[in-house]
Amino acid sequence: MPDRRPRLEGKVAIVTGAGSSGPGIGNGKATAMLFAREGASVLLADAMLERAEETLALIREEGGEASTFQADVTSAEECQAMVDAAMERYGRLDILDNNVGVSRRGTVVDVPEAEWDRIIAVNLKSMILASGAAIPKMIENDGGSIINISSIAGLRAHSQTPYTTTKSAVVGLTYSMAADHGKDNVRVNCIAPGLLYTPMTAPRMDESMRENRRSAAPLGTEGTAWDVAHAAVFLASDEARWITGVVLPVDAGLTITSPVTYNTINQQARF
């Protein structure tokens, strides 16, 4: 049997938040690495260049093609510069993985206005600006795939109201973009990760918390960034050519269980 053709061969991708916030593999790093393994040339965008450089080193060790770009994706000017860099370096743009996000505990009563503004800018505005810069280039190339990273916190009540609000908005943004740009053959889908163990969550976890999170979902196993990355590869690939406007939970089935379980686990984890 012949070797399988790489699923993203010849494609060019941008991954925002392509580094990890600490030791290990976060969603952006895992996605960038899998995109490169599947044949894509990847622009690794991150506000902290050293984080993107760590991802670049891992991709190059595996013989993949990638380069870094420092960008604050809450800025329209820097999002445009990011897209322009991908075009200058690789000549096209096929895939945008909108991965940047931050979290904040609290309710509408106790979260300061400045924090609301920051979380909305990072989690939502960044996707609007990056997509707005990317879509015209994708249209020039007869289409593309945009993947927005939301959360199951955007599908049900959560202990972090600002985070939930923005992640819910990402779902609505995905629906609207998919409808707006389907005629341009630009597919827009959304991944909603569940209770992953990643560099962002690890500092807040001990073994008992990790076990509680594992046991909360029907599959009873712990998710990692690789689970999100594999879903992103599928949505980016031509295998998903007839899929747009979809919200894909990657959560071991947690969204089909009691919301009480979900919120209790998050409270325990100070998540």
Secondary structure, 3 states (H helix, E strand, C coil): CCCCCCCCCCCEEEEECCCCCCCCCCHHHHHHHHHHHCCCEEEEEECCHHHHHHHHHHHHHCCCEEEEEECCCCCHHHHHHHHHHHHHHHCCCCEEEECCCCCCCECCCCCCHHHHHHHHHHHHHHHHHHHHHHHHHHHHCCCEEEEEECCHHHCCCCCEHHHHHHHHHHHHHHHHHHHHHHHHCEEEEEEEECCECCCCCHHHCCHHHHHHHHHHCCCCCCECHHHHHHHHHHHHCHHHCCCCCCEEEECCCHHHCCHHHHHHHHHHCCC
